[in-house]
Amino acid sequence: MKIVKGRTQLLGLAGGLLLVIGCFSPVMSTPMGMVTMMLAGNTLGRILLIIAIVSLVLTIIRKYRYLLATGLVSLGVVGYELYQFQTQIGQLKAGGAASAVAQTLAQSVQFSWGWIPLFLGALLILLSGVHGYRR
């Protein structure tokens, strides 16, 4: 008995797993440590994790057409979060910090590798939905 049947299901499972991994991967590097989507203290990280789990369930029960919606929503959430982080880092680096120490700390904040599995997972879920929609 085959567990994974076809390319569409493989894409959906890989995308859902990458999205889950991305939720717990570091997206920002700060002098105080790494920041993940789940540790950032925002609700969108939790929503993204729920979308990833729903996408995995939809893939397992082979409801690929619904992956179009979860793929688009997850891609939108990841893009919005990237925009928010970029805006916050830009404000810090533009002089939002008063002291020289705070300004130096703000300059050392940068993006980390966690965005790769987030975007790749969302794209694979969307691709699985497109491939399943055509069938």
C-alpha positions as a LaTeX table, in Angstrom:
\begin{tabular}{lrrr}
\hline
Residue & $x$ (\AA) & $y$ (\AA) & $z$ (\AA) \\
\hline
Met1 & 0.00 & 0.00 & 0.00 \\
Lys2 & 1.36 & 3.38 & $-1.02$ \\
Ile3 & 1.24 & 6.08 & 1.61 \\
Val4 & 1.83 & 8.99 & $-0.75$ \\
Lys5 & $-0.08$ & 8.82 & $-4.01$ \\
Gly6 & 1.25 & 11.09 & $-6.71$ \\
Arg7 & 3.10 & 14.30 & $-7.16$ \\
Thr8 & 0.24 & 16.49 & $-5.95$ \\
Gln9 & 0.13 & 14.85 & $-2.54$ \\
Leu10 & 3.92 & 14.91 & $-2.26$ \\
Leu11 & 3.98 & 18.65 & $-3.00$ \\
Gly12 & 1.25 & 19.32 & $-0.43$ \\
Leu13 & 2.94 & 17.28 & 2.29 \\
Ala14 & 6.33 & 18.86 & 1.63 \\
Gly15 & 4.80 & 22.35 & 1.63 \\
Gly16 & 2.88 & 21.78 & 4.86 \\
Leu17 & 5.91 & 20.35 & 6.62 \\
Leu18 & 8.13 & 23.21 & 5.42 \\
Leu19 & 5.57 & 25.70 & 6.67 \\
Val20 & 5.51 & 24.04 & 10.11 \\
Ile21 & 9.32 & 24.01 & 10.21 \\
Gly22 & 9.37 & 27.65 & 9.12 \\
Cys23 & 7.10 & 28.68 & 12.01 \\
Phe24 & 9.73 & 27.47 & 14.48 \\
Ser25 & 12.81 & 28.57 & 12.50 \\
Pro26 & 14.65 & 31.83 & 13.21 \\
Val27 & 13.39 & 34.68 & 11.03 \\
Met28 & 15.39 & 37.45 & 12.71 \\
Ser29 & 18.76 & 37.55 & 14.36 \\
Thr30 & 19.17 & 40.04 & 17.20 \\
Pro31 & 21.93 & 40.59 & 19.74 \\
Met32 & 19.62 & 39.00 & 22.34 \\
Gly33 & 19.07 & 35.86 & 20.25 \\
Met34 & 16.97 & 34.48 & 17.44 \\
Val35 & 13.31 & 35.38 & 16.86 \\
Thr36 & 10.88 & 32.86 & 15.36 \\
Met37 & 7.34 & 33.39 & 14.09 \\
Met38 & 6.03 & 31.62 & 17.19 \\
Leu39 & 8.23 & 33.57 & 19.62 \\
Ala40 & 7.59 & 36.95 & 18.02 \\
Gly41 & 4.49 & 37.28 & 20.15 \\
Asn42 & 2.16 & 37.88 & 17.24 \\
Thr43 & $-1.06$ & 36.11 & 16.38 \\
Leu44 & $-0.14$ & 35.70 & 12.71 \\
Gly45 & 2.54 & 33.16 & 13.58 \\
Arg46 & $-0.06$ & 31.00 & 15.27 \\
Ile47 & $-2.47$ & 31.48 & 12.38 \\
Leu48 & 0.28 & 30.39 & 9.99 \\
Leu49 & 0.84 & 27.23 & 12.04 \\
Ile50 & $-2.90$ & 26.46 & 11.95 \\
Ile51 & $-2.93$ & 27.00 & 8.17 \\
Ala52 & 0.00 & 24.60 & 7.83 \\
Ile53 & $-1.78$ & 21.91 & 9.85 \\
Val54 & $-5.02$ & 22.41 & 7.90 \\
Ser55 & $-3.04$ & 22.13 & 4.66 \\
Leu56 & $-1.47$ & 18.88 & 5.83 \\
Val57 & $-4.88$ & 17.46 & 6.73 \\
Leu58 & $-6.34$ & 18.54 & 3.38 \\
Thr59 & $-3.42$ & 16.90 & 1.61 \\
Ile60 & $-3.80$ & 13.65 & 3.53 \\
Ile61 & $-7.52$ & 13.42 & 2.74 \\
Arg62 & $-6.77$ & 14.47 & $-0.86$ \\
Lys63 & $-8.86$ & 17.64 & $-1.01$ \\
Tyr64 & $-6.32$ & 19.41 & $-3.19$ \\
Arg65 & $-8.59$ & 22.15 & $-4.50$ \\
Tyr66 & $-8.84$ & 23.69 & $-1.03$ \\
Leu67 & $-5.06$ & 23.99 & $-0.99$ \\
Leu68 & $-5.43$ & 26.92 & $-3.37$ \\
Ala69 & $-7.04$ & 28.89 & $-0.54$ \\
Thr70 & $-4.62$ & 27.79 & 2.19 \\
Gly71 & $-1.66$ & 28.37 & $-0.13$ \\
Leu72 & $-2.77$ & 31.89 & $-1.04$ \\
Val73 & $-3.56$ & 32.79 & 2.58 \\
Ser74 & $-0.24$ & 31.41 & 3.86 \\
Leu75 & 1.68 & 33.24 & 1.12 \\
Gly76 & $-0.17$ & 36.44 & 2.04 \\
Val77 & 0.53 & 36.02 & 5.75 \\
Val78 & 4.23 & 35.31 & 5.17 \\
Gly79 & 4.52 & 38.30 & 2.82 \\
Tyr80 & 2.74 & 40.57 & 5.29 \\
Glu81 & 4.95 & 39.41 & 8.16 \\
Leu82 & 8.08 & 40.01 & 6.09 \\
Tyr83 & 6.82 & 43.51 & 5.33 \\
Gln84 & 6.09 & 44.15 & 9.02 \\
Phe85 & 9.53 & 42.94 & 10.13 \\
Gln86 & 11.20 & 45.01 & 7.40 \\
Thr87 & 9.28 & 48.11 & 8.47 \\
Gln88 & 10.18 & 47.62 & 12.15 \\
Ile89 & 13.86 & 47.03 & 11.39 \\
Gly90 & 13.87 & 50.11 & 9.14 \\
Gln91 & 12.41 & 52.25 & 11.91 \\
Leu92 & 15.00 & 50.99 & 14.38 \\
Lys93 & 17.87 & 51.66 & 12.01 \\
Ala94 & 16.52 & 55.09 & 11.05 \\
Gly95 & 17.18 & 56.43 & 14.50 \\
Gly96 & 14.27 & 55.32 & 16.63 \\
Ala97 & 16.75 & 54.50 & 19.39 \\
Ala98 & 18.04 & 57.42 & 21.45 \\
Ser99 & 21.29 & 56.16 & 22.98 \\
Ala100 & 24.41 & 55.09 & 21.12 \\
Val101 & 24.19 & 51.59 & 22.61 \\
Ala102 & 20.59 & 51.19 & 21.47 \\
Gln103 & 21.51 & 52.48 & 18.01 \\
Thr104 & 24.36 & 49.94 & 17.76 \\
Leu105 & 22.02 & 47.14 & 18.81 \\
Ala106 & 19.45 & 48.25 & 16.23 \\
Gln107 & 22.09 & 48.13 & 13.49 \\
Ser108 & 22.86 & 44.48 & 14.30 \\
Val109 & 19.28 & 43.24 & 13.77 \\
Gln110 & 19.00 & 41.26 & 10.52 \\
Phe111 & 16.90 & 38.65 & 8.75 \\
Ser112 & 17.67 & 34.96 & 9.19 \\
Trp113 & 17.18 & 31.77 & 7.16 \\
Gly114 & 13.69 & 30.99 & 8.52 \\
Trp115 & 12.01 & 32.92 & 5.70 \\
Ile116 & 13.17 & 30.31 & 3.16 \\
Pro117 & 11.05 & 27.39 & 4.47 \\
Leu118 & 8.12 & 29.77 & 5.05 \\
Phe119 & 8.01 & 31.03 & 1.47 \\
Leu120 & 8.94 & 27.67 & $-0.05$ \\
Gly121 & 6.27 & 25.87 & 2.00 \\
Ala122 & 3.58 & 28.37 & 1.03 \\
Leu123 & 4.57 & 28.11 & $-2.64$ \\
Leu124 & 4.55 & 24.31 & $-2.59$ \\
Ile125 & 1.08 & 24.26 & $-0.99$ \\
Leu126 & $-0.14$ & 26.67 & $-3.65$ \\
Leu127 & 1.48 & 24.59 & $-6.39$ \\
Ser128 & $-0.15$ & 21.45 & $-5.02$ \\
Gly129 & $-3.51$ & 23.23 & $-5.07$ \\
Val130 & $-3.01$ & 24.35 & $-8.66$ \\
His131 & $-1.96$ & 20.86 & $-9.71$ \\
Gly132 & $-4.93$ & 19.32 & $-7.89$ \\
Tyr133 & $-7.34$ & 21.87 & $-9.36$ \\
Arg134 & $-6.35$ & 20.87 & $-12.89$ \\
Arg135 & $-7.19$ & 17.23 & $-12.21$ \\
\hline
\end{tabular}
